[in-house]
């Protein structure tokens, strides 16, 4: 029950998957414009039990889409189930760091 139904779901970044998220972000952008309010996309992330490549693809997509709409954002957390840092290995999860803050 609960998350068991979608746990392990892979996000491939297909056009259909992207369109659903873009539509939702567009609604928020429209509301912000109509109400002259900024949007802060707080605490988004992809759970560590999902495949890493899926997490990276989704995370990068969400961050870039938020930035394209001038939304500020914050990733869910530092070093637990969604984290970008591995406290046991004492190192960053570089793929996720690059998804959030790409070096251009």
Jmol script that loads the backbone (N, CA, C; Angstrom):
load data "model"
ATOM      1  N   UNK A   1       0.849  -1.171   0.000  1.00  0.00           N
ATOM      2  CA  UNK A   1       0.000   0.000   0.000  1.00  0.00           C
ATOM      3  C   UNK A   1       0.900   1.241   0.000  1.00  0.00           C
ATOM      4  N   UNK A   2       0.364   2.376  -0.362  1.00  0.00           N
ATOM      5  CA  UNK A   2       1.155   3.604  -0.383  1.00  0.00           C
ATOM      6  C   UNK A   2       2.170   3.582  -1.501  1.00  0.00           C
ATOM      7  N   UNK A   3       3.414   3.792  -1.147  1.00  0.00           N
ATOM      8  CA  UNK A   3       4.472   3.877  -2.154  1.00  0.00           C
ATOM      9  C   UNK A   3       4.825   2.538  -2.770  1.00  0.00           C
ATOM     10  N   UNK A   4       4.384   1.437  -2.188  1.00  0.00           N
ATOM     11  CA  UNK A   4       4.712   0.124  -2.743  1.00  0.00           C
ATOM     12  C   UNK A   4       4.277  -0.013  -4.195  1.00  0.00           C
ATOM     13  N   UNK A   5       3.212   0.663  -4.570  1.00  0.00           N
ATOM     14  CA  UNK A   5       2.707   0.563  -5.935  1.00  0.00           C
ATOM     15  C   UNK A   5       3.617   1.216  -6.968  1.00  0.00           C
ATOM     16  N   UNK A   6       4.384   2.207  -6.592  1.00  0.00           N
ATOM     17  CA  UNK A   6       5.246   2.899  -7.557  1.00  0.00           C
ATOM     18  C   UNK A   6       6.727   2.804  -7.216  1.00  0.00           C
ATOM     19  N   UNK A   7       7.062   2.181  -6.098  1.00  0.00           N
ATOM     20  CA  UNK A   7       8.463   2.048  -5.698  1.00  0.00           C
ATOM     21  C   UNK A   7       9.258   1.321  -6.775  1.00  0.00           C
ATOM     22  N   UNK A   8      10.367   1.902  -7.181  1.00  0.00           N
ATOM     23  CA  UNK A   8      11.201   1.325  -8.224  1.00  0.00           C
ATOM     24  C   UNK A   8      10.808   1.746  -9.632  1.00  0.00           C
ATOM     25  N   UNK A   9       9.814   2.608  -9.754  1.00  0.00           N
ATOM     26  CA  UNK A   9       9.397   3.085 -11.070  1.00  0.00           C
ATOM     27  C   UNK A   9      10.559   3.805 -11.739  1.00  0.00           C
ATOM     28  N   UNK A  10      10.743   3.539 -13.005  1.00  0.00           N
ATOM     29  CA  UNK A  10      11.817   4.180 -13.760  1.00  0.00           C
ATOM     30  C   UNK A  10      11.249   5.336 -14.564  1.00  0.00           C
ATOM     31  N   UNK A  11      11.918   6.485 -14.498  1.00  0.00           N
ATOM     32  CA  UNK A  11      11.531   7.656 -15.280  1.00  0.00           C
ATOM     33  C   UNK A  11      12.530   7.786 -16.409  1.00  0.00           C
ATOM     34  N   UNK A  12      12.054   7.646 -17.635  1.00  0.00           N
ATOM     35  CA  UNK A  12      12.950   7.624 -18.793  1.00  0.00           C
ATOM     36  C   UNK A  12      13.058   8.953 -19.514  1.00  0.00           C
ATOM     37  N   UNK A  13      12.236   9.911 -19.120  1.00  0.00           N
ATOM     38  CA  UNK A  13      12.281  11.215 -19.770  1.00  0.00           C
ATOM     39  C   UNK A  13      11.666  11.205 -21.147  1.00  0.00           C
ATOM     40  N   UNK A  14      10.646  10.387 -21.332  1.00  0.00           N
ATOM     41  CA  UNK A  14       9.962  10.365 -22.628  1.00  0.00           C
ATOM     42  C   UNK A  14       9.196  11.677 -22.808  1.00  0.00           C
ATOM     43  N   UNK A  15       8.795  11.914 -24.018  1.00  0.00           N
ATOM     44  CA  UNK A  15       8.038  13.119 -24.320  1.00  0.00           C
ATOM     45  C   UNK A  15       6.757  13.173 -23.486  1.00  0.00           C
ATOM     46  N   UNK A  16       6.072  12.058 -23.372  1.00  0.00           N
ATOM     47  CA  UNK A  16       4.826  12.016 -22.601  1.00  0.00           C
ATOM     48  C   UNK A  16       5.089  12.292 -21.123  1.00  0.00           C
ATOM     49  N   UNK A  17       6.159  11.719 -20.575  1.00  0.00           N
ATOM     50  CA  UNK A  17       6.501  11.961 -19.168  1.00  0.00           C
ATOM     51  C   UNK A  17       6.825  13.436 -18.935  1.00  0.00           C
ATOM     52  N   UNK A  18       7.582  13.998 -19.836  1.00  0.00           N
ATOM     53  CA  UNK A  18       7.955  15.407 -19.704  1.00  0.00           C
ATOM     54  C   UNK A  18       6.739  16.318 -19.801  1.00  0.00           C
ATOM     55  N   UNK A  19       5.841  16.025 -20.720  1.00  0.00           N
ATOM     56  CA  UNK A  19       4.670  16.873 -20.927  1.00  0.00           C
ATOM     57  C   UNK A  19       3.800  16.966 -19.678  1.00  0.00           C
ATOM     58  N   UNK A  20       3.664  15.868 -18.958  1.00  0.00           N
ATOM     59  CA  UNK A  20       2.869  15.884 -17.728  1.00  0.00           C
ATOM     60  C   UNK A  20       3.472  16.854 -16.720  1.00  0.00           C
ATOM     61  N   UNK A  21       4.780  16.780 -16.547  1.00  0.00           N
ATOM     62  CA  UNK A  21       5.453  17.662 -15.586  1.00  0.00           C
ATOM     63  C   UNK A  21       5.456  19.110 -16.066  1.00  0.00           C
ATOM     64  N   UNK A  22       5.690  19.312 -17.343  1.00  0.00           N
ATOM     65  CA  UNK A  22       5.686  20.673 -17.881  1.00  0.00           C
ATOM     66  C   UNK A  22       4.313  21.318 -17.724  1.00  0.00           C
ATOM     67  N   UNK A  23       3.263  20.558 -17.945  1.00  0.00           N
ATOM     68  CA  UNK A  23       1.908  21.077 -17.786  1.00  0.00           C
ATOM     69  C   UNK A  23       1.697  21.558 -16.349  1.00  0.00           C
ATOM     70  N   UNK A  24       2.101  20.747 -15.392  1.00  0.00           N
ATOM     71  CA  UNK A  24       1.932  21.105 -13.987  1.00  0.00           C
ATOM     72  C   UNK A  24       2.755  22.342 -13.630  1.00  0.00           C
ATOM     73  N   UNK A  25       3.992  22.391 -14.092  1.00  0.00           N
ATOM     74  CA  UNK A  25       4.835  23.559 -13.828  1.00  0.00           C
ATOM     75  C   UNK A  25       4.291  24.803 -14.531  1.00  0.00           C
ATOM     76  N   UNK A  26       3.727  24.616 -15.715  1.00  0.00           N
ATOM     77  CA  UNK A  26       3.108  25.739 -16.427  1.00  0.00           C
ATOM     78  C   UNK A  26       1.936  26.318 -15.638  1.00  0.00           C
ATOM     79  N   UNK A  27       1.147  25.457 -15.012  1.00  0.00           N
ATOM     80  CA  UNK A  27       0.036  25.941 -14.183  1.00  0.00           C
ATOM     81  C   UNK A  27       0.551  26.801 -13.031  1.00  0.00           C
ATOM     82  N   UNK A  28       1.620  26.352 -12.397  1.00  0.00           N
ATOM     83  CA  UNK A  28       2.207  27.125 -11.300  1.00  0.00           C
ATOM     84  C   UNK A  28       2.762  28.448 -11.814  1.00  0.00           C
ATOM     85  N   UNK A  29       3.410  28.415 -12.968  1.00  0.00           N
ATOM     86  CA  UNK A  29       3.953  29.639 -13.557  1.00  0.00           C
ATOM     87  C   UNK A  29       2.839  30.626 -13.894  1.00  0.00           C
ATOM     88  N   UNK A  30       1.744  30.136 -14.438  1.00  0.00           N
ATOM     89  CA  UNK A  30       0.611  30.991 -14.770  1.00  0.00           C
ATOM     90  C   UNK A  30       0.037  31.624 -13.502  1.00  0.00           C
ATOM     91  N   UNK A  31      -0.135  30.831 -12.462  1.00  0.00           N
ATOM     92  CA  UNK A  31      -0.654  31.350 -11.196  1.00  0.00           C
ATOM     93  C   UNK A  31       0.274  32.433 -10.652  1.00  0.00           C
ATOM     94  N   UNK A  32       1.579  32.168 -10.690  1.00  0.00           N
ATOM     95  CA  UNK A  32       2.559  33.135 -10.181  1.00  0.00           C
ATOM     96  C   UNK A  32       2.472  34.454 -10.940  1.00  0.00           C
ATOM     97  N   UNK A  33       2.340  34.358 -12.245  1.00  0.00           N
ATOM     98  CA  UNK A  33       2.243  35.556 -13.064  1.00  0.00           C
ATOM     99  C   UNK A  33       0.965  36.331 -12.760  1.00  0.00           C
ATOM    100  N   UNK A  34      -0.152  35.626 -12.697  1.00  0.00           N
ATOM    101  CA  UNK A  34      -1.431  36.278 -12.435  1.00  0.00           C
ATOM    102  C   UNK A  34      -1.489  36.911 -11.045  1.00  0.00           C
ATOM    103  N   UNK A  35      -0.792  36.334 -10.104  1.00  0.00           N
ATOM    104  CA  UNK A  35      -0.834  36.806  -8.723  1.00  0.00           C
ATOM    105  C   UNK A  35       0.421  37.552  -8.298  1.00  0.00           C
ATOM    106  N   UNK A  36       1.312  37.770  -9.246  1.00  0.00           N
ATOM    107  CA  UNK A  36       2.569  38.480  -8.985  1.00  0.00           C
ATOM    108  C   UNK A  36       3.279  37.921  -7.758  1.00  0.00           C
ATOM    109  N   UNK A  37       3.491  36.612  -7.782  1.00  0.00           N
ATOM    110  CA  UNK A  37       4.150  35.908  -6.683  1.00  0.00           C
ATOM    111  C   UNK A  37       5.280  35.055  -7.235  1.00  0.00           C
ATOM    112  N   UNK A  38       6.379  34.972  -6.526  1.00  0.00           N
ATOM    113  CA  UNK A  38       7.451  34.068  -6.938  1.00  0.00           C
ATOM    114  C   UNK A  38       7.098  32.624  -6.559  1.00  0.00           C
ATOM    115  N   UNK A  39       7.704  31.699  -7.246  1.00  0.00           N
ATOM    116  CA  UNK A  39       7.517  30.278  -6.930  1.00  0.00           C
ATOM    117  C   UNK A  39       8.829  29.723  -6.398  1.00  0.00           C
ATOM    118  N   UNK A  40       8.727  29.019  -5.279  1.00  0.00           N
ATOM    119  CA  UNK A  40       9.846  28.274  -4.714  1.00  0.00           C
ATOM    120  C   UNK A  40       9.468  26.802  -4.778  1.00  0.00           C
ATOM    121  N   UNK A  41      10.177  26.042  -5.599  1.00  0.00           N
ATOM    122  CA  UNK A  41       9.948  24.606  -5.708  1.00  0.00           C
ATOM    123  C   UNK A  41      10.777  23.947  -4.616  1.00  0.00           C
ATOM    124  N   UNK A  42      10.145  23.722  -3.488  1.00  0.00           N
ATOM    125  CA  UNK A  42      10.864  23.237  -2.322  1.00  0.00           C
ATOM    126  C   UNK A  42      10.866  21.731  -2.209  1.00  0.00           C
ATOM    127  N   UNK A  43      11.998  21.233  -1.874  1.00  0.00           N
ATOM    128  CA  UNK A  43      12.149  19.842  -1.475  1.00  0.00           C
ATOM    129  C   UNK A  43      11.668  18.839  -2.509  1.00  0.00           C
ATOM    130  N   UNK A  44      12.141  18.958  -3.734  1.00  0.00           N
ATOM    131  CA  UNK A  44      11.864  17.925  -4.729  1.00  0.00           C
ATOM    132  C   UNK A  44      13.020  16.933  -4.717  1.00  0.00           C
ATOM    133  N   UNK A  45      12.753  15.720  -5.146  1.00  0.00           N
ATOM    134  CA  UNK A  45      13.806  14.720  -5.194  1.00  0.00           C
ATOM    135  C   UNK A  45      13.284  13.390  -5.684  1.00  0.00           C
ATOM    136  N   UNK A  46      14.188  12.466  -5.904  1.00  0.00           N
ATOM    137  CA  UNK A  46      13.849  11.109  -6.329  1.00  0.00           C
ATOM    138  C   UNK A  46      14.480  10.135  -5.339  1.00  0.00           C
ATOM    139  N   UNK A  47      13.671   9.244  -4.820  1.00  0.00           N
ATOM    140  CA  UNK A  47      14.078   8.331  -3.760  1.00  0.00           C
ATOM    141  C   UNK A  47      15.203   7.388  -4.191  1.00  0.00           C
ATOM    142  N   UNK A  48      16.094   7.099  -3.265  1.00  0.00           N
ATOM    143  CA  UNK A  48      17.272   6.288  -3.531  1.00  0.00           C
ATOM    144  C   UNK A  48      17.008   4.861  -3.955  1.00  0.00           C
ATOM    145  N   UNK A  49      15.792   4.360  -3.782  1.00  0.00           N
ATOM    146  CA  UNK A  49      15.489   2.995  -4.222  1.00  0.00           C
ATOM    147  C   UNK A  49      15.166   2.944  -5.711  1.00  0.00           C
ATOM    148  N   UNK A  50      15.012   4.095  -6.328  1.00  0.00           N
ATOM    149  CA  UNK A  50      14.807   4.148  -7.782  1.00  0.00           C
ATOM    150  C   UNK A  50      16.164   3.975  -8.457  1.00  0.00           C
ATOM    151  N   UNK A  51      16.190   3.504  -9.703  1.00  0.00           N
ATOM    152  CA  UNK A  51      17.455   3.384 -10.424  1.00  0.00           C
ATOM    153  C   UNK A  51      18.148   4.747 -10.517  1.00  0.00           C
ATOM    154  N   UNK A  52      19.469   4.775 -10.296  1.00  0.00           N
ATOM    155  CA  UNK A  52      20.210   6.036 -10.275  1.00  0.00           C
ATOM    156  C   UNK A  52      20.061   6.809 -11.578  1.00  0.00           C
ATOM    157  N   UNK A  53      20.144   6.138 -12.720  1.00  0.00           N
ATOM    158  CA  UNK A  53      20.045   6.870 -13.988  1.00  0.00           C
ATOM    159  C   UNK A  53      18.681   7.537 -14.132  1.00  0.00           C
ATOM    160  N   UNK A  54      17.647   6.895 -13.647  1.00  0.00           N
ATOM    161  CA  UNK A  54      16.317   7.483 -13.659  1.00  0.00           C
ATOM    162  C   UNK A  54      16.253   8.688 -12.733  1.00  0.00           C
ATOM    163  N   UNK A  55      16.843   8.572 -11.559  1.00  0.00           N
ATOM    164  CA  UNK A  55      16.877   9.680 -10.603  1.00  0.00           C
ATOM    165  C   UNK A  55      17.596  10.885 -11.194  1.00  0.00           C
ATOM    166  N   UNK A  56      18.715  10.629 -11.830  1.00  0.00           N
ATOM    167  CA  UNK A  56      19.515  11.706 -12.420  1.00  0.00           C
ATOM    168  C   UNK A  56      18.741  12.396 -13.541  1.00  0.00           C
ATOM    169  N   UNK A  57      18.130  11.615 -14.417  1.00  0.00           N
ATOM    170  CA  UNK A  57      17.374  12.177 -15.541  1.00  0.00           C
ATOM    171  C   UNK A  57      16.218  13.035 -15.039  1.00  0.00           C
ATOM    172  N   UNK A  58      15.464  12.516 -14.078  1.00  0.00           N
ATOM    173  CA  UNK A  58      14.315  13.243 -13.538  1.00  0.00           C
ATOM    174  C   UNK A  58      14.767  14.503 -12.808  1.00  0.00           C
ATOM    175  N   UNK A  59      15.778  14.375 -11.968  1.00  0.00           N
ATOM    176  CA  UNK A  59      16.261  15.507 -11.180  1.00  0.00           C
ATOM    177  C   UNK A  59      16.745  16.637 -12.074  1.00  0.00           C
ATOM    178  N   UNK A  60      17.521  16.302 -13.075  1.00  0.00           N
ATOM    179  CA  UNK A  60      18.016  17.315 -14.000  1.00  0.00           C
ATOM    180  C   UNK A  60      16.862  17.991 -14.731  1.00  0.00           C
ATOM    181  N   UNK A  61      15.912  17.210 -15.185  1.00  0.00           N
ATOM    182  CA  UNK A  61      14.772  17.770 -15.906  1.00  0.00           C
ATOM    183  C   UNK A  61      13.999  18.751 -15.033  1.00  0.00           C
ATOM    184  N   UNK A  62      13.688  18.359 -13.818  1.00  0.00           N
ATOM    185  CA  UNK A  62      12.911  19.217 -12.928  1.00  0.00           C
ATOM    186  C   UNK A  62      13.671  20.512 -12.615  1.00  0.00           C
ATOM    187  N   UNK A  63      14.950  20.394 -12.297  1.00  0.00           N
ATOM    188  CA  UNK A  63      15.737  21.587 -11.968  1.00  0.00           C
ATOM    189  C   UNK A  63      15.788  22.560 -13.149  1.00  0.00           C
ATOM    190  N   UNK A  64      16.034  22.041 -14.355  1.00  0.00           N
ATOM    191  CA  UNK A  64      16.128  22.922 -15.522  1.00  0.00           C
ATOM    192  C   UNK A  64      14.767  23.535 -15.863  1.00  0.00           C
ATOM    193  N   UNK A  65      13.703  22.771 -15.727  1.00  0.00           N
ATOM    194  CA  UNK A  65      12.370  23.305 -16.009  1.00  0.00           C
ATOM    195  C   UNK A  65      12.003  24.390 -15.007  1.00  0.00           C
ATOM    196  N   UNK A  66      12.355  24.188 -13.757  1.00  0.00           N
ATOM    197  CA  UNK A  66      12.095  25.216 -12.742  1.00  0.00           C
ATOM    198  C   UNK A  66      12.876  26.484 -13.081  1.00  0.00           C
ATOM    199  N   UNK A  67      14.135  26.325 -13.405  1.00  0.00           N
ATOM    200  CA  UNK A  67      14.973  27.480 -13.732  1.00  0.00           C
ATOM    201  C   UNK A  67      14.457  28.210 -14.976  1.00  0.00           C
ATOM    202  N   UNK A  68      13.968  27.473 -15.951  1.00  0.00           N
ATOM    203  CA  UNK A  68      13.439  28.093 -17.169  1.00  0.00           C
ATOM    204  C   UNK A  68      12.238  28.981 -16.866  1.00  0.00           C
ATOM    205  N   UNK A  69      11.561  28.699 -15.768  1.00  0.00           N
ATOM    206  CA  UNK A  69      10.391  29.477 -15.370  1.00  0.00           C
ATOM    207  C   UNK A  69      10.723  30.485 -14.255  1.00  0.00           C
ATOM    208  N   UNK A  70      12.009  30.622 -13.973  1.00  0.00           N
ATOM    209  CA  UNK A  70      12.481  31.517 -12.900  1.00  0.00           C
ATOM    210  C   UNK A  70      11.977  31.112 -11.522  1.00  0.00           C
ATOM    211  N   UNK A  71      11.763  29.804 -11.307  1.00  0.00           N
ATOM    212  CA  UNK A  71      11.418  29.295  -9.985  1.00  0.00           C
ATOM    213  C   UNK A  71      12.720  29.040  -9.234  1.00  0.00           C
ATOM    214  N   UNK A  72      12.779  29.432  -7.996  1.00  0.00           N
ATOM    215  CA  UNK A  72      13.896  28.981  -7.167  1.00  0.00           C
ATOM    216  C   UNK A  72      13.565  27.561  -6.716  1.00  0.00           C
ATOM    217  N   UNK A  73      14.583  26.803  -6.307  1.00  0.00           N
ATOM    218  CA  UNK A  73      14.325  25.423  -5.922  1.00  0.00           C
ATOM    219  C   UNK A  73      15.278  24.960  -4.825  1.00  0.00           C
ATOM    220  N   UNK A  74      14.907  23.872  -4.201  1.00  0.00           N
ATOM    221  CA  UNK A  74      15.715  23.238  -3.170  1.00  0.00           C
ATOM    222  C   UNK A  74      15.549  21.734  -3.289  1.00  0.00           C
ATOM    223  N   UNK A  75      16.653  21.020  -3.327  1.00  0.00           N
ATOM    224  CA  UNK A  75      16.580  19.555  -3.381  1.00  0.00           C
ATOM    225  C   UNK A  75      16.145  19.019  -2.026  1.00  0.00           C
ATOM    226  N   UNK A  76      15.508  17.863  -2.013  1.00  0.00           N
ATOM    227  CA  UNK A  76      14.858  17.326  -0.821  1.00  0.00           C
ATOM    228  C   UNK A  76      15.776  17.247   0.391  1.00  0.00           C
ATOM    229  N   UNK A  77      16.908  16.569   0.304  1.00  0.00           N
ATOM    230  CA  UNK A  77      17.746  16.476   1.493  1.00  0.00           C
ATOM    231  C   UNK A  77      19.175  16.089   1.135  1.00  0.00           C
ATOM    232  N   UNK A  78      20.015  16.140   2.129  1.00  0.00           N
ATOM    233  CA  UNK A  78      21.460  16.037   1.934  1.00  0.00           C
ATOM    234  C   UNK A  78      21.977  14.603   1.846  1.00  0.00           C
ATOM    235  N   UNK A  79      21.704  13.767   2.858  1.00  0.00           N
ATOM    236  CA  UNK A  79      22.385  12.468   2.867  1.00  0.00           C
ATOM    237  C   UNK A  79      21.561  11.326   3.459  1.00  0.00           C
ATOM    238  N   UNK A  80      20.317  11.238   3.037  1.00  0.00           N
ATOM    239  CA  UNK A  80      19.497  10.125   3.494  1.00  0.00           C
ATOM    240  C   UNK A  80      18.902   9.435   2.269  1.00  0.00           C
ATOM    241  N   UNK A  81      17.625   9.135   2.268  1.00  0.00           N
ATOM    242  CA  UNK A  81      17.007   8.378   1.188  1.00  0.00           C
ATOM    243  C   UNK A  81      17.011   9.040  -0.175  1.00  0.00           C
ATOM    244  N   UNK A  82      17.055  10.356  -0.203  1.00  0.00           N
ATOM    245  CA  UNK A  82      17.058  11.098  -1.462  1.00  0.00           C
ATOM    246  C   UNK A  82      18.421  11.746  -1.724  1.00  0.00           C
ATOM    247  N   UNK A  83      19.293  11.677  -0.784  1.00  0.00           N
ATOM    248  CA  UNK A  83      20.496  12.487  -0.706  1.00  0.00           C
ATOM    249  C   UNK A  83      21.451  12.486  -1.874  1.00  0.00           C
ATOM    250  N   UNK A  84      22.214  13.571  -1.929  1.00  0.00           N
ATOM    251  CA  UNK A  84      23.260  13.736  -2.941  1.00  0.00           C
ATOM    252  C   UNK A  84      24.645  13.452  -2.357  1.00  0.00           C
ATOM    253  N   UNK A  85      24.665  13.097  -1.083  1.00  0.00           N
ATOM    254  CA  UNK A  85      25.932  12.796  -0.408  1.00  0.00           C
ATOM    255  C   UNK A  85      25.819  11.438   0.263  1.00  0.00           C
ATOM    256  N   UNK A  86      26.864  10.614   0.129  1.00  0.00           N
ATOM    257  CA  UNK A  86      26.911   9.292   0.751  1.00  0.00           C
ATOM    258  C   UNK A  86      27.712   9.416   2.046  1.00  0.00           C
ATOM    259  N   UNK A  87      27.048   9.382   3.210  1.00  0.00           N
ATOM    260  CA  UNK A  87      27.751   9.582   4.474  1.00  0.00           C
ATOM    261  C   UNK A  87      28.666   8.414   4.845  1.00  0.00           C
ATOM    262  N   UNK A  88      28.384   7.231   4.347  1.00  0.00           N
ATOM    263  CA  UNK A  88      29.230   6.076   4.639  1.00  0.00           C
ATOM    264  C   UNK A  88      30.535   6.179   3.856  1.00  0.00           C
ATOM    265  N   UNK A  89      30.420   6.439   2.561  1.00  0.00           N
ATOM    266  CA  UNK A  89      31.609   6.578   1.705  1.00  0.00           C
ATOM    267  C   UNK A  89      32.260   7.948   1.856  1.00  0.00           C
ATOM    268  N   UNK A  90      31.534   8.883   2.484  1.00  0.00           N
ATOM    269  CA  UNK A  90      32.007  10.260   2.650  1.00  0.00           C
ATOM    270  C   UNK A  90      32.366  10.904   1.314  1.00  0.00           C
ATOM    271  N   UNK A  91      31.412  10.781   0.392  1.00  0.00           N
ATOM    272  CA  UNK A  91      31.621  11.392  -0.914  1.00  0.00           C
ATOM    273  C   UNK A  91      30.294  11.771  -1.542  1.00  0.00           C
ATOM    274  N   UNK A  92      30.375  12.737  -2.442  1.00  0.00           N
ATOM    275  CA  UNK A  92      29.198  13.201  -3.172  1.00  0.00           C
ATOM    276  C   UNK A  92      28.775  12.159  -4.180  1.00  0.00           C
ATOM    277  N   UNK A  93      27.487  12.091  -4.443  1.00  0.00           N
ATOM    278  CA  UNK A  93      26.955  11.294  -5.537  1.00  0.00           C
ATOM    279  C   UNK A  93      27.005  12.198  -6.762  1.00  0.00           C
ATOM    280  N   UNK A  94      28.145  12.120  -7.452  1.00  0.00           N
ATOM    281  CA  UNK A  94      28.461  13.086  -8.508  1.00  0.00           C
ATOM    282  C   UNK A  94      27.400  13.191  -9.595  1.00  0.00           C
ATOM    283  N   UNK A  95      26.788  12.078  -9.967  1.00  0.00           N
ATOM    284  CA  UNK A  95      25.755  12.136 -11.006  1.00  0.00           C
ATOM    285  C   UNK A  95      24.589  13.035 -10.583  1.00  0.00           C
ATOM    286  N   UNK A  96      24.196  12.928  -9.312  1.00  0.00           N
ATOM    287  CA  UNK A  96      23.104  13.771  -8.821  1.00  0.00           C
ATOM    288  C   UNK A  96      23.546  15.222  -8.658  1.00  0.00           C
ATOM    289  N   UNK A  97      24.774  15.422  -8.218  1.00  0.00           N
ATOM    290  CA  UNK A  97      25.282  16.792  -8.099  1.00  0.00           C
ATOM    291  C   UNK A  97      25.271  17.462  -9.470  1.00  0.00           C
ATOM    292  N   UNK A  98      25.733  16.746 -10.495  1.00  0.00           N
ATOM    293  CA  UNK A  98      25.745  17.303 -11.853  1.00  0.00           C
ATOM    294  C   UNK A  98      24.336  17.540 -12.375  1.00  0.00           C
ATOM    295  N   UNK A  99      23.388  16.699 -11.964  1.00  0.00           N
ATOM    296  CA  UNK A  99      22.000  16.898 -12.374  1.00  0.00           C
ATOM    297  C   UNK A  99      21.440  18.180 -11.792  1.00  0.00           C
ATOM    298  N   UNK A 100      21.858  18.498 -10.576  1.00  0.00           N
ATOM    299  CA  UNK A 100      21.378  19.702  -9.914  1.00  0.00           C
ATOM    300  C   UNK A 100      22.145  20.945 -10.341  1.00  0.00           C
ATOM    301  N   UNK A 101      23.455  20.822 -10.410  1.00  0.00           N
ATOM    302  CA  UNK A 101      24.305  21.990 -10.699  1.00  0.00           C
ATOM    303  C   UNK A 101      25.299  21.587 -11.804  1.00  0.00           C
ATOM    304  N   UNK A 102      24.832  21.588 -13.027  1.00  0.00           N
ATOM    305  CA  UNK A 102      25.713  21.149 -14.116  1.00  0.00           C
ATOM    306  C   UNK A 102      26.866  22.130 -14.352  1.00  0.00           C
ATOM    307  N   UNK A 103      28.010  21.566 -14.616  1.00  0.00           N
ATOM    308  CA  UNK A 103      29.158  22.392 -14.988  1.00  0.00           C
ATOM    309  C   UNK A 103      29.038  22.653 -16.483  1.00  0.00           C
ATOM    310  N   UNK A 104      29.005  23.905 -16.825  1.00  0.00           N
ATOM    311  CA  UNK A 104      28.806  24.260 -18.240  1.00  0.00           C
ATOM    312  C   UNK A 104      30.108  24.591 -18.885  1.00  0.00           C
TER     313      UNK A 104
END
end "model"
wireframe off; spacefill off
backbone 0.3
color backbone group
